[in-house]
Amino acid sequence: MKPVDPVQSADVEAYVDDQLDAGRRIEVEAYLSENPDIAARVMADLAIKGELRLALAEGHRHGRPETREAARRLQGALSRGRIFHSLQRLAATVALVAAGWGLSSHFGPFTVSEVVASVPPPAFVEEAIRAHGTSALRHTMHSQPEAPRFDPTEIRSATAIVMPDIPKDWQVEDVQIFPSAFGPSVEMALTDGDKTRLSLFAVRPGSFAVQQVSDVTQEAVKASYWQIGEVAYALVAHAENATNLRGEAERLAKSLY
């Protein structure tokens, strides 16, 4: 088996700059999942780069030329030396000021508005609930045999999705690769130790985040969702059978570290 090269700071910088191949990205994501402090800094870098891209993209319509030029210079400097936190703060400030000038010229001066108290769940949660419904429908159809064979190595190789360790007292009933708005996703139908049927959904939503387990209830279905690196997960069940869904989701999440 080929040994895994230790992840260096240069690998983390190349990850932020999207300069790694798929195999090395997976290794860096595994490293970040074990080092939350470094992962938090990576998330900050990615956020700053996104803000700078937005400022530059809007620059041809809004903002002053000198502001756009400063954003370009800071974007290059950030790629070369993101360990300097003062530069990160300055880059973020320039990006926000540039975006503010553009929006102000387009919509008028900013005013205080009402803060929205509740934050909607990520879009992948809707995909997970939809996949859960499809899986439940397949379960009722004799003409659609379920495929309980589960090979996590093959799934990782084909989709770059790392699946959690399934508890020993759980039974894998069906495993399917589903299309989604974010690309291939994995939908697993499971039965836990109490014979409750669950769905475990995993997908790469196109963004990096380290998000703890959260819950959402939609009609008769409950989902506990989280994200580690570039892979997001959701454990879904009927609300009446989801008394410990969050606890089970947290157990699955811990197995990924």
DOGUBA-695197 format. One line per field, with one value per residue (C-alpha): residue number from 1; z negated, x, y negated. Coordinates in steps of 0.02 Angstrom, whole numbers. Layout:
k: c(NUM:...)
z: c(Z:...)
x: c(X:...)
y: c(Y:...)
//
This chain:
k: c(1:2:3:4:5:6:7:8:9:10:11:12:13:14:15:16:17:18:19:20:21:22:23:24:25:26:27:28:29:30:31:32:33:34:35:36:37:38:39:40:41:42:43:44:45:46:47:48:49:50:51:52:53:54:55:56:57:58:59:60:61:62:63:64:65:66:67:68:69:70:71:72:73:74:75:76:77:78:79:80:81:82:83:84:85:86:87:88:89:90:91:92:93:94:95:96:97:98:99:100:101:102:103:104:105:106:107:108:109:110:111:112:113:114:115:116:117:118:119:120:121:122:123:124:125:126:127:128:129:130:131:132:133:134:135:136:137:138:139:140:141:142:143:144:145:146:147:148:149:150:151:152:153:154:155:156:157:158:159:160:161:162:163:164:165:166:167:168:169:170:171:172:173:174:175:176:177:178:179:180:181:182:183:184:185:186:187:188:189:190:191:192:193:194:195:196:197:198:199:200:201:202:203:204:205:206:207:208:209:210:211:212:213:214:215:216:217:218:219:220:221:222:223:224:225:226:227:228:229:230:231:232:233:234:235:236:237:238:239:240:241:242:243:244:245:246:247:248:249:250:251:252:253:254:255:256:257)
z: c(0:48:-108:-131:-126:-280:-247:-248:-255:-68:-39:-140:-39:124:62:36:209:287:352:290:377:308:212:123:85:-7:-109:-154:-201:-316:-395:-419:-498:-633:-657:-684:-720:-551:-469:-541:-466:-298:-304:-338:-189:-75:-133:-99:75:113:57:164:315:287:276:436:528:484:521:704:652:482:374:408:518:376:263:392:417:229:222:361:272:107:189:257:91:-2:108:75:-113:-201:-367:-395:-481:-468:-279:-286:-385:-267:-114:-189:-229:-52:22:-89:-56:132:126:17:139:282:193:128:303:370:229:135:-41:-163:-299:-453:-417:-522:-565:-514:-671:-593:-464:-335:-322:-181:-11:-27:-169:-47:68:-79:-123:59:71:-89:-10:147:43:-55:108:176:16:54:234:265:441:370:272:142:151:-26:26:-43:9:-68:25:194:150:99:258:370:284:166:26:-138:-225:-416:-505:-518:-696:-713:-771:-616:-456:-283:-179:-19:56:207:299:332:444:355:389:322:418:368:194:86:11:-115:-188:-361:-503:-678:-830:-868:-689:-645:-462:-430:-279:-277:-139:-89:45:89:87:169:16:-130:-307:-478:-543:-698:-696:-676:-661:-549:-539:-377:-390:-450:-420:-530:-475:-576:-464:-475:-366:-380:-251:-78:-119:-198:-281:-337:-440:-400:-477:-504:-646:-753:-749:-771:-960:-963:-785:-837:-953:-815:-693:-817:-837:-648:-638:-771:-670:-531:-642)
x: c(0:71:114:24:140:123:17:124:75:110:-22:-149:-111:-125:-293:-359:-296:-378:-210:-220:-280:-430:-325:-219:-373:-450:-291:-288:-473:-440:-298:-410:-546:-419:-356:-506:-398:-312:-479:-551:-408:-436:-620:-572:-452:-586:-711:-588:-548:-734:-760:-615:-682:-851:-771:-672:-821:-928:-786:-829:-996:-965:-826:-674:-528:-402:-509:-517:-328:-300:-413:-314:-150:-217:-287:-114:-30:-155:-112:74:68:-96:-9:-6:-173:-161:-157:-310:-406:-352:-403:-573:-596:-553:-669:-814:-785:-778:-937:-1017:-975:-1047:-1208:-1227:-1213:-1338:-1467:-1432:-1361:-1373:-1505:-1534:-1652:-1736:-1626:-1692:-1690:-1696:-1571:-1638:-1547:-1422:-1488:-1415:-1537:-1683:-1590:-1569:-1754:-1801:-1681:-1756:-1929:-1864:-1779:-1939:-2035:-1909:-1930:-2115:-2086:-2050:-1989:-1850:-1734:-1627:-1437:-1368:-1186:-1083:-903:-843:-676:-762:-882:-736:-641:-790:-864:-728:-856:-797:-939:-952:-926:-1093:-1128:-1111:-1291:-1359:-1409:-1373:-1531:-1492:-1352:-1380:-1284:-1409:-1393:-1410:-1390:-1212:-1159:-1161:-1228:-1238:-1403:-1399:-1554:-1517:-1605:-1540:-1537:-1719:-1771:-1803:-1774:-1657:-1575:-1395:-1362:-1190:-1140:-1004:-1103:-967:-909:-791:-860:-843:-1022:-1085:-1243:-1403:-1586:-1730:-1907:-2005:-2184:-2170:-1982:-1836:-1656:-1496:-1360:-1178:-1027:-843:-730:-805:-927:-1098:-1206:-1386:-1469:-1655:-1803:-1989:-2013:-2110:-1961:-1826:-1817:-1628:-1587:-1469:-1372:-1352:-1296:-1165:-1102:-1084:-997:-869:-822:-758:-621)
y: c(0:-170:-273:-438:-588:-700:-853:-1010:-1193:-1204:-1069:-1168:-1326:-1228:-1160:-1337:-1386:-1230:-1167:-985:-829:-734:-607:-738:-844:-696:-674:-860:-855:-707:-806:-958:-852:-804:-983:-1098:-1251:-1237:-1197:-1358:-1458:-1372:-1418:-1599:-1598:-1525:-1655:-1796:-1729:-1720:-1899:-1956:-1863:-1946:-2118:-2089:-2014:-2165:-2285:-2313:-2385:-2464:-2535:-2642:-2580:-2601:-2493:-2354:-2362:-2350:-2198:-2114:-2145:-2081:-1925:-1882:-1921:-1812:-1664:-1688:-1718:-1683:-1653:-1841:-1871:-2059:-2043:-1932:-2061:-2199:-2096:-2062:-2246:-2301:-2170:-2222:-2407:-2377:-2275:-2409:-2547:-2446:-2403:-2579:-2652:-2527:-2522:-2682:-2706:-2562:-2568:-2461:-2317:-2183:-2034:-1865:-1757:-1584:-1521:-1397:-1230:-1204:-1152:-977:-939:-954:-833:-713:-717:-689:-541:-470:-474:-388:-255:-224:-206:-80:20:48:106:290:250:138:253:169:179:202:228:84:53:-112:-105:-91:-233:-343:-304:-339:-492:-561:-539:-461:-370:-356:-191:-102:-38:150:172:82:169:99:125:29:-77:-188:-323:-463:-616:-782:-967:-951:-795:-611:-577:-421:-363:-219:-138:-71:17:-22:92:49:97:-85:-124:-270:-352:-412:-538:-604:-729:-855:-1020:-1123:-1218:-1187:-1193:-1113:-1113:-1026:-919:-1020:-966:-1011:-941:-949:-887:-705:-689:-740:-761:-783:-855:-906:-942:-896:-977:-962:-820:-848:-716:-697:-561:-557:-465:-485:-608:-485:-365:-498:-510:-491:-543:-683:-567:-438:-573:-634:-455:-439:-608:-559:-403:-517:-593)
//
